[in-house]
């Protein structure tokens, strides 16, 4: 890691600030390119963009160790990149090429990578929650010191899996960080129209779980909260729930006409986006200079171009492999 803890406070270095900014820009430019490629029909199927929520994936991943596990949602490209899966492998997966991290079989919603312990991409709302509980239970039974982090949207808190998972994780004192990315609209319904209790941390507290609400648009606040949660969990104090209040700038998916919110509301949030705010703060404090930002943008642009070239040059899985991994192989 490129930063340190001092007296319980996060101490930022120039190197760490540059890293946080670089990772958020990597996600933003990747997602923008994916939107472009989708309109060109290079990427098919469903596509859910993470634009506007970059601070959460980047900040939380800084608090994890390589041994920890990550379970994500169908809006998981940003999590995958921040976790360390190569941009080329993620882009090839988007294209459906066998050089992708899931051999092209997962696509946008099912990114998987065993090497980084990234266990999906899950297309079912709330579907990753029981998986995270299972991973946490396995680690506890086997005596491992690692933690599972589960990302999910606020729409998942209305699902039965959420309540079952909260209950079991608290009951069994499991090493799980529940990271709720509250972008206020789920698929297209405002939170106040779907939940009688909109203070989401209270739902976790009802199960006796430590819970917090954090500004998910501030990458430093996100990282600080994630580190504190990880310390709590690793000390054997049980699971933690964090509501990261955020806002997605794009529609729910590329098929969404986005008629449920005013354009002016979106523009207002864009004016205080995570990258814009952090970049301005970093320049004002002298942590970074304009030349640093230009260098990052150039490096990221080259990485995106290389990822697209890799995906374009990738190969389709042969028809003979159609049933590979579907069932048990006869021996």
N, C-alpha and C positions, 0 to 999 in steps of 0.2 A: 504494500500500500504506500501511497505517496503523501500521506498526512499522518498526524499523530494525535493522540488524546492527551490533554494536559488538564489535570484537576477536573476531569469529567467533561471538559469542553473540547469541541472540535477545533483544532489548530490548523488553519489552511496554509499551504505553501504555494508558491507560484506554480510549481510542477503539478500539484494536485488540482488547482484551479484550471489550468490549461487542459488537464485530462478530463475534468468534468465537462468543460465547454466542448472539447473535441468529441466526446462520446455523444453528447446531445445533438451536435451538428451532424454527426455520422448518421444517427437515426433519422433526423429530419430530412436530409438529402436522399437517403435511401428510400424513404417513404414517398417523397416527391417523385422520384424516378419510377417507383412502382406504379403510382397513379398514372404517369405518362405511358408506361408500358402497357397498362391495362387498357387504355383507350386505343392502343395499337393492336390489341388482342394478342400480345405476346404473353401476358398473364391472363389466365382464364379462371372461371369459377367465381367464388366470393373473395372479396378483398376488403379487409377492415384496417384502416390506417390509424397509426398511433400519434399523428401530428398534434402537438399541443400537450401531450402527456409525457414527454421525454424525460423530465426531471425525476419521475418516479422510478423508472427502470434503472436509470443511471445511478441515482442516489442509493437505492436499495442494494444494487449489485456490489457497490463499494464496501458494503458491510459483510458480505458473504465470503466464505473460504471456498477453495476449489472442491472440498469434500462435501459441501452442502448441496442440497438438491433444490431444483426450481420447478414449479408447476405453474403453467400460465394459461391464458385464455386464447380465443381465436384472434385477438388483437395483439399478437405476441412477437412480431418482427423486432420491435425495439428491445424487448426482453432478451431475445436470442442474441442480438448484436452486442448488447451490454454484457451479457454473460460470457462472451468470448467466442461464439461460433463465427467463423469467418464470413464476411459479407458475400464472398463468392459462393460459398456453400448454401447460404440462405437464398441468394438470388437464383441459383440453379434449381433450388427446390421450388421457388415461385414459378419457374418455367416448366416444372414437371420433369426435369432431366435427372437421369440416374446419378449424376455427380452431386446432386443435392444432398443435404444432410439426412433426409429421409428417403433417399434414392428416387426422389420425384413422386413418391406415392402419397405424401402428406399434403403438399402444396401449402398455400398461405395459412391455413388454419391448423395444420398438424406438424409443425416444426418440432423435431426431436433430435437430440444429440447425446448419446450415452457418455462420450468423453468428457463433456462439461456438466454431466448430470442434469441435463435440461430435459425434463420429462413431459414435454408438450406444452403447447398447442392442444387445446381441447375445444371442439366445436359446440359442445353442450353447455348451456348456461349453468354455472355452478358445478359442472361435471368434474372439475379438478379438485374440488374440496375434499371429497372422500379419498381421492388418490393421495393427497397430501397427508391426511390422517393415517392412511395405511403406511406410507413411507416413514412417518414419524414414529408409529408404533413399532415398525420393524427395527428402526434404529435403536429405540429404547430397549427392546427385548434382546438385541444383540450387543448392547453396551457401547454403541458408538456415541461419539460426542458431537456429531454433526446435526445441522438444523435443516428442515425443509421450509422453504418459503413458497407460499401459494398466492398468486395474483388472481384477482377476480374483480368484476365490476359490481356496482351497487345493485344492479338488477338481480344479481345472484342471491342477495339477502332475502328475497321473497320466495326462494326455492326451499323445498324440504331438506335438500342436501346440506344447505347452510346450517340449519338448526341442528341437524343430526351431527354434523362435523364439529360445530362449536361445543356441543354437549360432550361428545366422546373425547375431544382433545383436552377439554378442561377436566373431565372425570378421570382420565388416565394420565394427566400431567405430561402431555406430549410436547416434544421439541419442534413446534411449528410456529412460524410467523405468518399470520393471515394478513395479506396486504390488499385492502379494498381500494380500488381505484374508482372513486366516486366522481363521474363526469356529469352527474345530475339528470341524464336523460335515458339511461339504459339503451334500448334499441331506438325508442322515439317517444317515450312517455316520461314526462317530468317527474322527479322523485316525489313531490308532494301529492301526485295523483296515483301513486302506486304503493306508498308506504304511509301508514297512520303515524309511525314514529320516524321522523327524518333525521334524528340524531343517531347515526348508525352505531356509534361506539356503545350506546346503551344496550343494543341487542346482544353484543358480546359480553358486556358486563353482567347481563342477566344470567349468564352461565358461570359467573364467578371468574371471568377471565380479565386479565389486565388489558385495558383498551385506551387508545388515544386517537385524537383527530389532529391532523397535520396539514399545513399548506403544501399540497402536492405540486404547486407551481414553482416552489423554491427548492432547488436541488440541495442546498446546504441543509435546510430544515429536514428534508427527506433523509439525507444521509445520517444526520445526527439522531433522528428518531429511530432509524433502522439499526444503528450501532447500539443504541441504548437497549432496544428490544432484544437484539442478539445477545448482549451481555446478560440480560435478565433470563433469557431462555437457556443459555449455556450454563448458567449457575444452577440450573435445575428447578427454576421457579415456575415452569409451565409455559403454555403458549401465550402469545401476545397478538392482539388484533390492532391494526392501525388503519384508520380511514384517511386516505390521502385525497384531499379535495382538489380536484383538477377540472379540466375542461378540454374536450376534443374539438379541434378547429374544423375538422372535416365531418362529413355525414357519417352515420353509423356504418354504412358500407357504400360501395360504389353504386349500388342499386337504389340508395335512399334519396328520395326527392327533398328531404329535410324541410318539410312543411310545418314542423312542430315548434320551431323557434325562429325568432326574428333575425334577419341578417345583421341588424345593428347590434344585437346582443353578441353575436359571434365576433364582430369587429371590435367591440369593446374589450372582450377577453383577449383577442389577439394583441391588442395594444399593451397588454401586461403578460405576454407569453413567457414561458420559462427560459428560453434561449435569449430573448431580447432583454429581459430584466437582468439575468445573470451576466450577460455580456456587458451591459451598461455599467453594472456594479463593478465588474472586474476592471474595466477601463478607468473608471473614476478612482478606484483605490490604488491603481498602479500595478495590480497583480499581472495584468497583461497589457500589451500595446496593440495598436491597430495592425502593425506588421505581423504580430502573432496570429491575429484573427484571419488575415489574408492568407497566411501560410497554411493554417488549418483548413480553410475553405479550399485551397488548391490541392492539398493532400487528399481531402475527402472526395473532391471531384474526380481525381485520378483513381481513387479506390472504387468509386461507384462505376466509372467507365470500365475498369478492369473486371469488376463483378459482372457487368452486363456482357462483356466480351466472353467471359468464361461460360456464362449461361448459354449464350448464343452458340458457342462451339460445343456445348455439351451434347450428349447422345441420349436417345430414347431407350428405355429399357426394352430388351427384345421380347417379342411375344411369347417366346418359350419360357420366360420367367413369370408369366402372368399369375401362376398359382404359387409362386415361391413365397414362403412365409405365411401362407394362408392357413395351412393345416400341418399336421405332423407328417414329416417325411418318412416314407417307408424305408426300412433298412434291410 
